[in-house]
């Protein structure tokens, strides 16, 4: 049973647990760091080191509740460190609280330390080799799993808690339940390894406090009750440094090199390495994995210092506690089982060959010793130790921070190149786009864009297909306060209902067939910016309801998820349908209609703005020349006249395609014959023949006119059609600018 588990959703793979684990019992999976139970010694370092609180001690409160509810005799055994944790109450009040929970008796672990004292003394007298204490379960697991060569040096004697458990079960019978309560996480291993023969369950002090809270028991306000069993003496000093020597009555001096006491991970690991290397050979070493002995493990309260905890233990030893020893404990004559054996429980991991280590090192950019930084960011002490862990399946190559930074820098360069390429392509597609036209309806649209763009208001753009609704949406975004944020566009008719929902709101992995990974929706991708939904009238009622919820709450919930995400998105929608009719006929929600129709603007069809046809034709000709890389002087008057006679059912989009087709067919001038047949068939007026282009003047003039017209269009576009501003930008008098406009058949709007 693994007492410490990982909450995978919280793990951020910071590798703090790997760095803190003395035996590297952490396996880094794809999305989280998991504890390898076969290698874990229960020290609790990973639990204490995790900054995300992703490592938790498996709670056993429910199991204790079940035991208490069975109606059998349940005895609590308090670990020797309890005065340090429950320093704010009297020990006798704690006894009352435990009995209110349903415990029949309350004993102290300290008597168990005194029970095994004689066995330790005899072993030391008869021993011919270095003996290592076996009362710390983390030390026992450390040796059995990772340093089996020292198994023969472990004291073949049970720990104090097991001694007490054996004693109580012999007196009361095997059916009696023994609950050991301490600060030690590793005790969970020991309790389960004992299979209930001595202890049935191990509970932490924090879990005991949880039980009190669940039962609404205020221990501070309780009366005092006496402990049960036999009162310990020096066994109460067992949890502090050097305390076991007092409990076991073993003579000890800090200057003795034969009898040694070591506490804390760093010192313990050093001593074990020294013993294996035979650099030292003391008679006895008392090892405890936690700093300051048993009063400083990870689960202990952190508000109290180690000095205060130590003083609490010593003061309790001096003062003692009230006891009411029951008759069965007086001269019981029961001799608990004090001996135990150990076994090699090490999990053998594959050992890589030198060339395999070298291959892994090279995969992380380490070709020479100089490349091996040994920075420890991955959690391992050296690059080679990390490479071995990769080979053994405990680590991944992506854990190497310097290598990741190098890869990220290379990928950043590639992304910058791709970004610049994409930006260039987008600029060619939309960068020089502006709403072209000098007719009153176009100028009205431009005014509305300038008024609504700086606001966060939802905009509904109406109009026939091809009238420039997306271009208008892009103009609104460009002149908005969100223009430094993304503009995300989607044609709602392009996807099915289910795919459109996923595209808009995203989905969680496994939400539907084919959802192999989490996906961010377009609303989330547009966070902080603008989303443009074209053909909004085509979405289904189900999606209409979801869209309304997003607009009202400002939150999106991915498909298959129960968690919503807050977003800040400006919505621009467009449709070529009558939403009013949709509301009347029932295919469009009335509440969504009013939510969208906050600021509506209608794009005029091209047939209603024929005044701007010449301007648009020349504008699209310039675009076609860039796209086709072809030099065309202009459009002859007959072709322009034919365009003015055409009704343009496909609007702006149709005109753009007609001009591009004509540009493909034209030599150096678009003539009427280059247009589709419908234009020629409807054309009736007679026009002069194409002028003679042999003279210098006639060859030069079209080029000059073309450049002049392009400049005029640029200034008009930048000024929004305002002639006064355009003249200022051009640096010419306003009257002169008007004359040039008239020469080219262009018009602007006067300043108000």
C-alpha positions in Angstrom: 0.0 0.0 0.0 1.4 3.4 -1.0 0.7 6.0 1.8 1.6 9.0 -0.5 -0.2 9.4 -3.8 -0.1 12.0 -6.6 -3.1 14.1 -7.6 -2.2 14.0 -11.3 -4.3 17.1 -12.2 -2.2 19.3 -9.8 1.2 18.0 -10.8 3.2 20.5 -13.0 6.3 18.4 -13.4 8.6 20.9 -11.5 10.7 17.9 -10.4 10.8 19.1 -6.7 9.8 15.6 -5.6 12.6 14.0 -7.7 15.1 16.4 -6.1 13.9 15.7 -2.6 13.6 11.9 -2.9 16.7 10.3 -1.4 16.2 7.0 -3.3 14.7 8.5 -6.5 11.5 6.5 -6.1 9.8 8.9 -8.5 8.8 7.9 -12.0 8.1 10.9 -14.3 5.2 10.0 -16.6 4.0 12.0 -19.6 1.9 14.4 -17.5 2.9 13.9 -13.9 5.4 12.5 -11.5 4.3 9.3 -9.8 5.7 7.5 -6.7 7.1 4.0 -7.4 5.8 2.1 -4.4 8.4 -0.7 -4.7 11.2 1.8 -4.1 9.5 4.3 -1.7 10.6 4.3 1.9 7.8 6.6 3.2 10.1 9.4 4.3 7.6 12.0 3.2 10.1 14.3 1.6 8.2 14.5 -1.7 5.0 15.4 0.2 6.7 18.2 2.0 8.6 19.5 -1.0 5.7 19.6 -3.6 4.9 23.3 -4.2 1.6 22.4 -5.9 0.3 20.2 -3.1 0.0 17.4 -5.7 1.4 14.8 -3.2 -0.9 13.9 -0.4 -0.9 11.3 2.4 -3.6 8.8 1.8 -6.3 9.5 4.3 -7.3 6.6 6.6 -9.9 8.5 8.7 -12.7 6.5 7.1 -11.1 3.2 7.9 -10.7 4.2 11.5 -14.4 5.3 11.6 -15.3 1.9 10.3 -13.2 0.1 12.9 -14.8 2.2 15.7 -18.3 1.5 14.4 -17.8 -2.3 14.5 -18.4 -2.4 18.2 -15.2 -4.4 19.0 -12.6 -3.3 21.5 -10.4 -0.6 19.9 -7.2 0.6 21.6 -5.3 3.7 20.7 -1.5 3.8 21.1 -0.1 7.3 21.1 3.4 7.7 19.5 6.1 9.1 21.8 6.1 12.4 19.9 2.5 13.3 20.8 3.4 16.0 23.4 5.3 17.9 20.7 2.3 18.0 18.4 -0.5 18.4 20.9 1.5 21.0 22.9 -1.6 23.2 23.3 -3.6 20.7 25.4 -3.0 18.5 28.4 -2.2 14.8 27.7 -5.2 13.8 29.9 -7.5 16.0 27.8 -6.3 14.1 24.7 -7.2 10.8 26.4 -10.7 12.1 27.0 -11.0 13.1 23.4 -9.9 9.7 22.2 -12.4 7.9 24.4 -15.2 10.2 23.2 -14.3 9.0 19.6 -14.9 5.5 20.8 -11.5 4.1 21.8 -11.7 1.7 24.8 -8.2 2.4 26.1 -5.3 4.8 25.4 -1.7 3.7 25.8 1.7 5.2 25.2 4.3 3.9 22.8 7.0 4.8 25.3 6.4 1.6 27.2 7.3 -0.4 24.1 10.7 1.4 24.0 11.3 0.1 27.5 10.2 -3.4 26.5 12.8 -3.7 23.8 15.6 -2.1 25.9 16.9 -5.4 27.4 16.9 -7.0 23.9 19.1 -4.1 22.6 21.5 -4.4 25.5 21.9 -8.2 25.0 22.4 -7.8 21.3 25.1 -5.1 21.8 26.9 -7.3 24.4 26.9 -10.4 22.1 27.4 -8.6 18.8 30.6 -9.0 16.8 29.6 -6.7 13.9 28.2 -3.3 13.5 24.5 -3.2 14.5 22.0 -0.7 13.1 18.8 0.2 15.0 15.6 -1.1 13.4 13.0 1.1 15.1 12.7 3.6 12.3 10.6 2.1 9.5 12.1 4.4 6.9 15.6 3.2 7.8 14.5 -0.5 7.6 12.9 0.1 4.1 15.9 2.0 3.0 18.2 -0.9 3.8 15.9 -3.7 2.6 15.1 -2.0 -0.7 18.2 -0.1 -1.6 21.2 -1.3 0.5 20.5 -5.0 1.1 24.2 -5.6 1.8 23.5 -4.1 5.3 20.5 -6.3 6.1 22.7 -8.5 8.3 23.6 -5.5 10.4 20.0 -4.5 11.3 18.9 -5.2 14.9 16.6 -8.3 14.7 14.3 -6.6 17.1 10.8 -5.0 16.6 10.1 -1.4 17.0 8.5 0.0 20.2 5.1 0.4 18.5 5.1 -3.3 17.3 6.2 -4.4 20.8 3.2 -2.5 22.4 0.9 -4.0 19.7 2.0 -7.5 20.3 1.7 -7.0 24.1 -1.9 -5.7 23.9 -3.0 -8.4 21.4 -1.7 -11.1 23.7 -3.6 -9.7 26.6 -6.9 -8.9 24.8 -6.9 -11.3 22.0 -6.2 -11.1 18.2 -9.7 -9.6 17.6 -8.8 -6.5 19.4 -8.1 -3.6 17.1 -4.9 -1.5 17.7 -4.7 2.0 16.1 -1.3 3.5 16.3 -1.3 7.4 16.2 1.9 9.3 15.4 3.6 11.8 13.1 5.4 9.2 11.0 4.2 8.5 7.5 6.5 5.4 7.2 4.6 3.8 10.0 1.9 3.1 7.5 4.3 0.8 5.7 5.2 -0.9 9.0 1.5 -1.4 10.0 0.5 -2.9 6.7 3.7 -5.1 6.5 2.8 -6.5 9.9 -0.6 -7.7 8.5 -2.5 -6.6 11.5 -0.7 -9.0 13.9 0.4 -6.1 16.0 -1.1 -3.0 14.5 -4.3 -2.8 12.5 -3.9 0.8 11.2 -1.6 3.8 11.5 -3.1 7.2 11.9 -1.4 10.6 11.7 -1.9 13.4 14.2 -3.4 15.5 11.5 -6.0 12.8 10.7 -6.8 12.5 14.4 -7.5 16.2 14.5 -9.8 15.7 11.5 -11.7 13.1 13.4 -12.2 15.5 16.3 -13.5 18.2 13.9 -15.9 15.8 12.2 -17.3 14.8 15.6 -17.4 18.5 16.8 -15.1 17.6 19.7 -13.2 20.6 21.2 -10.4 18.9 23.0 -9.3 22.1 24.8 -12.6 22.2 26.7 -12.7 18.6 27.8 -12.1 17.2 31.3 -9.1 15.1 32.0 -8.9 11.3 31.9 -6.2 8.8 32.9 -4.1 6.8 30.5 -4.5 3.0 30.6 -1.8 0.3 30.8 1.7 0.6 32.2 3.2 4.1 32.6 6.5 4.5 30.8 9.5 6.3 32.3 12.5 7.0 30.2 10.7 5.6 27.2 9.0 9.0 26.9 12.4 10.4 25.8 12.6 8.0 22.8 11.5 10.6 20.1 14.3 13.1 20.7 17.9 12.8 19.5 19.9 10.4 21.8 16.6 9.6 23.5 16.7 5.9 22.6 20.0 5.5 24.6 18.1 6.7 27.7 15.1 4.5 26.9 17.3 1.4 26.3 19.6 2.2 29.3 22.6 2.2 26.9 25.6 4.3 28.2 26.3 7.0 25.6 28.8 9.8 25.2 29.0 12.3 22.3 32.7 11.5 22.1 32.2 7.8 21.7 33.0 6.4 18.2 31.7 2.9 19.0 28.1 4.0 20.0 26.8 6.6 17.6 23.5 8.4 17.1 22.6 10.0 13.7 19.4 11.8 12.6 18.5 13.5 9.3 18.6 12.3 5.7 22.0 13.8 4.8 23.8 12.3 7.8 22.0 9.0 7.5 23.0 8.6 3.8 26.6 9.5 4.6 26.8 6.9 7.4 25.3 4.2 5.2 27.8 4.9 2.5 30.6 4.9 5.0 29.5 1.6 6.4 29.3 0.0 3.0 32.7 1.3 2.1 34.0 0.0 5.5 35.5 3.4 6.3 33.9 3.1 9.7 33.0 0.1 11.8 31.3 1.2 15.1 29.6 -1.2 17.4 26.2 0.3 17.2 24.6 3.1 15.1 21.2 4.5 16.1 19.7 5.8 12.8 16.6 7.9 12.3 15.7 9.4 9.0 13.9 12.5 10.1 15.8 15.6 11.4 15.8 16.0 15.2 14.6 12.4 15.6 11.0 11.6 15.6 9.8 15.1 16.4 10.7 16.6 13.0 9.0 14.6 10.1 7.2 16.3 7.2 3.7 15.9 8.7 4.6 17.6 12.0 3.2 21.1 12.7 5.5 23.8 11.4 4.4 26.6 13.7 6.5 25.2 16.5 10.3 25.0 16.4 12.4 21.9 17.0 13.6 23.4 20.3 10.1 23.8 21.5 9.2 20.3 20.5 12.2 18.9 22.3 11.3 20.9 25.4 7.7 19.6 25.3 9.0 16.0 25.3 11.4 16.6 28.2 8.9 18.5 30.3 6.3 15.7 29.8 9.0 13.2 30.9 9.6 15.2 34.1 5.9 15.8 34.8 4.3 12.5 33.8 0.6 11.9 33.5 -2.3 10.4 35.3 -2.6 6.6 34.9 -5.3 4.1 35.9 -3.6 0.8 35.3 -6.2 -2.0 34.9 -5.8 -5.3 36.7 -4.9 -7.3 33.6 -1.8 -5.2 33.1 -0.5 -5.8 36.7 1.8 -8.8 36.8 0.3 -10.2 33.6 3.4 -12.2 32.9 2.9 -11.7 29.1 6.1 -11.6 27.1 5.5 -10.0 23.7 7.3 -11.2 20.6 10.3 -8.9 20.3 12.3 -10.6 17.5 11.9 -10.0 13.8 13.7 -10.8 10.5 14.5 -8.9 7.4 14.5 -9.6 3.7 16.0 -8.3 0.5 13.1 -6.4 -1.1 15.2 -4.5 -3.7 13.7 -4.0 -7.1 16.5 -4.7 -9.7 16.6 -2.1 -12.4 18.4 -2.6 -15.7 21.9 -1.3 -15.9 22.8 0.5 -19.1 26.1 -0.1 -20.9 28.4 2.9 -21.4 27.5 3.3 -25.0 23.8 3.4 -24.1 24.4 6.2 -21.5 26.4 8.0 -24.2 23.6 7.7 -26.6 21.1 9.2 -24.1 23.5 12.0 -23.3 23.9 12.9 -26.9 20.2 13.0 -27.4 20.1 15.8 -24.8 22.9 17.7 -26.5 25.8 16.4 -24.3 28.6 15.4 -26.7 31.5 16.2 -24.3 32.1 16.4 -20.6 31.9 20.2 -20.9 28.3 19.8 -22.0 27.4 17.9 -18.9 26.4 20.8 -16.7 25.2 18.7 -13.7 22.9 21.6 -12.9 20.4 19.4 -11.0 17.3 21.0 -12.6 16.0 17.6 -13.5 16.2 16.4 -9.9 19.3 14.2 -10.4 22.7 15.1 -9.2 24.5 14.6 -12.5 23.7 14.3 -16.2 24.9 10.7 -16.2 22.7 9.8 -13.2 19.7 11.3 -15.2 20.7 9.3 -18.3 20.7 6.1 -16.3 17.3 7.0 -14.9 16.1 7.6 -18.5 17.3 4.1 -19.5 15.6 2.6 -16.5 12.3 4.2 -17.4 12.2 6.5 -14.3 12.9 9.7 -16.1 12.4 11.4 -19.5 14.9 13.3 -21.7 12.5 16.3 -21.6 13.5 16.8 -17.9 16.8 18.3 -19.0 16.3 22.1 -18.6 19.4 23.3 -20.5 18.6 21.0 -23.4 14.9 22.2 -23.4 16.1 25.8 -23.4 18.3 25.1 -26.4 15.5 23.3 -28.3 13.1 26.1 -27.4 15.6 28.7 -28.7 15.9 26.8 -32.0 12.1 26.3 -32.2 11.6 30.0 -31.4 13.8 30.9 -34.4 11.8 28.6 -36.6 8.5 30.0 -35.3 9.7 33.6 -35.9 10.5 32.6 -39.5 7.1 31.0 -39.9 5.3 33.9 -38.2 7.0 36.4 -40.5 6.1 34.3 -43.5 2.5 34.0 -42.3 2.3 37.7 -41.5 3.6 38.5 -45.0 1.0 36.3 -46.6 -1.7 37.8 -44.5 -0.5 41.3 -45.4 -0.7 40.4 -49.1 -4.2 39.1 -48.5 -5.6 41.7 -46.2 -2.8 44.2 -45.3 -3.6 46.8 -48.0 -7.4 46.1 -47.8 -9.6 49.0 -47.0 -13.2 49.8 -47.8 -13.1 51.4 -51.2 -15.8 53.7 -52.4 -16.9 57.3 -52.5 -20.6 56.8 -52.7 -22.8 57.9 -49.8 -23.7 54.4 -48.6 -20.0 53.4 -48.4 -19.1 56.6 -46.6 -22.0 55.9 -44.2 -20.6 52.5 -43.4 -17.1 54.0 -42.8 -18.6 56.5 -40.3 -20.4 53.7 -38.4 -17.1 51.7 -38.3 -15.3 54.6 -36.7 -18.1 55.1 -34.2 -18.5 51.5 -33.0 -14.9 50.2 -33.4 -13.5 51.8 -30.1 -16.4 50.3 -28.1 -16.8 46.7 -26.8 -20.3 46.6 -28.3 -21.4 43.4 -30.1 -21.9 44.1 -33.8 -24.2 42.4 -36.2 -23.3 42.9 -39.9 -26.1 42.3 -42.4 -25.9 42.1 -46.1 -26.0 39.9 -49.2 -23.1 37.4 -49.8 -20.1 39.1 -51.2 -20.8 42.6 -49.9 -17.7 42.7 -47.8 -19.0 41.7 -44.3 -15.7 40.0 -43.3 -13.7 43.1 -44.5 -15.9 45.3 -42.4 -15.4 43.0 -39.3 -11.6 43.3 -39.9 -11.9 47.1 -40.1 -13.8 47.2 -36.8 -11.1 45.1 -35.2 -8.3 47.1 -36.7 -9.7 50.4 -35.3 -10.7 48.9 -31.9 -8.8 48.9 -28.6 -8.3 45.2 -29.0 -6.3 45.5 -32.3 -3.2 44.1 -30.6 -5.1 40.9 -29.7 -6.1 38.1 -32.1 -9.0 38.3 -34.5 -10.5 34.8 -35.0 -12.9 34.2 -37.8 -15.2 31.2 -38.5 -17.8 30.5 -41.2 -20.6 28.8 -39.3 -21.8 26.9 -42.4 -18.5 25.2 -43.0 -18.8 22.6 -40.1 -21.4 20.2 -38.8 -23.3 20.9 -35.6 -21.1 18.8 -33.3 -17.8 19.9 -34.9 -18.9 23.5 -34.8 -19.5 23.2 -31.0 -16.1 21.7 -30.5 -14.5 24.4 -32.7 -16.1 27.2 -30.8 -15.9 26.0 -27.3 -13.1 23.4 -27.4 -13.3 19.9 -26.0 -11.7 17.6 -23.4 -9.8 14.4 -24.4 -12.3 11.5 -24.7 -15.4 13.8 -25.0 -16.3 12.0 -28.2 -14.9 9.6 -30.8 -11.7 11.1 -32.2 -11.1 13.5 -29.3 -7.6 12.1 -28.6 -6.4 15.3 -26.8 -7.7 18.5 -25.2 -8.4 21.2 -27.7 -8.8 24.9 -27.1 -11.9 26.5 -28.7 -11.9 29.6 -30.8 -13.6 31.6 -28.1 -10.7 30.8 -25.8 -8.1 31.4 -28.5 -9.7 34.8 -29.1 -9.5 35.8 -25.4 -8.7 39.5 -25.1 -9.5 40.0 -28.8 -12.3 39.7 -31.3 -14.2 36.7 -32.8 -16.1 37.0 -36.1 -18.8 34.5 -36.7 -20.0 34.6 -40.4 -23.4 33.3 -41.3 -24.6 33.2 -37.7 -28.1 32.6 -39.0 -27.2 29.0 -40.0 -26.3 27.6 -36.5 -28.7 25.2 -34.9 -31.0 26.0 -31.9 -28.7 23.9 -29.6 -25.7 26.0 -30.5 -27.7 29.1 -30.3 -28.4 28.3 -26.6 -24.8 27.6 -25.9 -23.7 30.9 -27.7 -26.3 32.8 -25.6 -24.9 31.3 -22.4 -21.4 32.4 -23.4 -22.5 35.9 -24.2 -24.4 36.2 -21.0 -21.9 34.7 -18.6 -18.6 35.5 -20.3 -17.5 31.9 -19.7 -16.9 28.9 -22.0 -17.2 25.3 -21.1 -15.3 22.8 -23.4 -17.3 19.8 -24.6 -16.9 17.0 -22.0 -15.8 19.3 -19.3 -17.5 20.4 -16.1 -15.2 23.4 -15.6 -15.9 26.8 -17.2 -13.2 29.3 -18.2 -13.6 33.1 -18.0 -13.0 34.9 -21.3 -13.0 38.5 -22.6 -14.0 38.4 -26.2 -15.8 41.0 -28.5 -18.3 39.3 -30.8 -18.9 40.4 -34.4 -21.5 38.4 -36.2 -22.7 38.5 -39.8 -25.6 37.0 -41.7 -27.3 37.2 -45.1 -30.6 36.0 -43.7 -33.5 37.9 -42.1 -33.1 37.0 -38.4 -36.4 38.8 -37.8 -38.1 36.2 -40.0 -36.2 33.5 -38.2 -37.6 34.7 -34.8 -41.1 34.7 -36.2 -40.8 31.3 -37.9 -39.0 29.7 -34.8 -35.6 28.8 -36.3 -33.8 31.6 -34.5 -33.9 32.3 -30.8 -35.5 35.7 -29.9 -33.2 36.2 -26.9 -30.1 35.6 -28.9 -31.4 37.9 -31.7 -31.7 40.8 -29.2 -28.3 39.9 -27.7 -26.7 40.1 -31.2 -28.6 43.0 -32.6 -27.0 45.6 -30.2 -25.4 47.5 -33.1 -26.5 46.5 -36.5 -25.1 47.8 -39.8 -26.1 46.8 -43.3 -23.6 46.4 -46.1 -25.1 47.9 -49.3 -25.1 45.6 -52.4 -22.9 46.7 -55.3 -25.8 47.5 -57.5 -26.8 50.3 -55.0 -23.3 51.9 -55.1 -22.5 51.9 -58.8 -20.8 55.3 -58.3 -17.9 53.4 -56.8 -17.6 50.8 -59.5 -14.7 52.5 -61.4 -12.8 53.0 -58.1 -13.3 49.4 -57.1 -12.4 48.1 -60.5 -9.0 49.9 -60.5 -8.4 48.8 -56.9 -9.0 45.1 -57.7 -6.8 45.5 -60.8 -3.9 46.6 -58.6 -4.4 43.5 -56.4 -4.6 41.3 -59.4 -1.3 42.7 -60.8 0.5 41.9 -57.5 -1.0 38.4 -57.3 -0.3 37.6 -61.0 3.0 39.5 -61.1 1.8 41.1 -64.3 2.0 44.8 -65.5 -1.3 46.1 -66.8 -1.8 49.8 -67.7 -5.4 50.1 -66.8 -9.0 49.4 -67.8 -10.5 50.9 -71.0 -13.6 53.0 -70.8 -15.8 50.5 -72.6 -15.1 47.9 -70.0 -15.9 50.4 -67.2 -19.1 51.3 -68.9 -20.0 47.7 -69.3 -19.4 47.2 -65.6 -21.7 50.1 -64.8 -24.4 48.5 -66.8 -24.1 45.2 -64.9 -26.2 44.4 -61.8 -23.5 42.4 -59.9 -25.6 39.7 -58.2 -22.4 38.4 -56.6 -21.4 41.9 -55.3 -17.8 42.8 -54.4 -16.6 39.2 -54.5 -17.9 38.7 -58.0 -16.2 41.9 -59.2 -12.9 40.9 -57.7 -13.1 37.5 -59.5 -14.1 39.2 -62.8 -11.2 41.6 -62.7 -8.7 38.9 -61.8 -10.0 36.8 -64.7 -9.7 39.8 -67.1 -6.2 40.5 -65.9 -5.2 36.9 -66.7 -6.5 37.4 -70.3 -5.4 40.9 -70.9 -2.1 41.9 -72.5 -1.3 45.4 -71.2 -4.9 46.8 -70.9 -8.1 45.3 -69.8 -10.6 45.7 -72.6 -14.3 44.8 -72.9 -13.5 41.5 -74.6 -11.5 40.4 -71.6 -14.7 40.4 -69.5 -17.2 37.5 -69.3 -19.6 37.2 -72.2 -22.5 38.7 -70.2 -20.8 42.1 -70.1 -20.3 42.1 -73.9 -23.8 41.0 -74.7 -25.4 43.8 -72.5 -23.1 46.5 -73.9 -24.7 48.8 -76.5 -23.0 52.2 -76.5 -20.3 53.0 -79.0 -16.9 54.1 -77.9 -13.9 55.3 -79.8 -11.3 52.8 -80.9 -8.3 52.2 -78.6 -6.0 55.3 -79.0 -2.8 55.1 -81.0 0.0 54.2 -78.5 2.9 54.9 -80.9 3.8 58.4 -79.6 5.8 59.0 -76.5 3.1 61.0 -74.9 0.4 58.3 -75.4 2.8 55.6 -74.0 3.8 57.7 -71.0 0.3 59.0 -70.1 -1.3 55.7 -68.9 1.6 55.0 -66.5 1.5 58.5 -65.1 -2.3 58.3 -64.7 -2.0 54.9 -63.1 0.5 56.1 -60.5 -1.5 59.3 -59.9 -4.7 57.4 -59.4 -3.1 54.9 -57.0 -1.8 57.7 -54.8 -5.3 59.4 -54.8 -6.9 56.1 -53.7 -4.2 55.7 -51.0 -4.8 59.2 -49.5 -8.6 58.8 -49.7 -8.4 55.4 -48.0 -6.2 56.8 -45.2 -8.5 59.8 -44.7 -11.7 57.7 -44.8 -12.8 59.6 -47.9 -12.4 63.1 -46.4 -11.0 65.3 -49.2 -9.6 68.0 -46.9 -7.6 65.4 -44.9 -6.5 63.6 -48.1 -5.2 66.9 -49.5 -3.2 67.6 -46.3 -1.7 64.1 -46.5 -0.8 64.7 -50.2 0.6 68.1 -49.5 -1.4 69.9 -52.2 -4.1 72.6 -52.0 -7.6 71.3 -51.6 -8.8 72.9 -54.8 -6.0 71.3 -56.7 -6.8 68.0 -55.2 -10.5 68.3 -56.2 -9.4 69.0 -59.8 -7.2 65.9 -59.8 -10.1 63.8 -58.4 -12.4 65.1 -61.2 -9.8 64.2 -63.8 -9.9 60.6 -62.7 -13.7 60.4 -62.1 -13.2 60.1 -58.3 -15.1 61.7 -55.5 -14.6 62.1 -51.8 -16.6 63.5 -49.0 -16.4 67.0 -47.6 -15.3 67.6 -44.0 -18.2 68.4 -41.7 
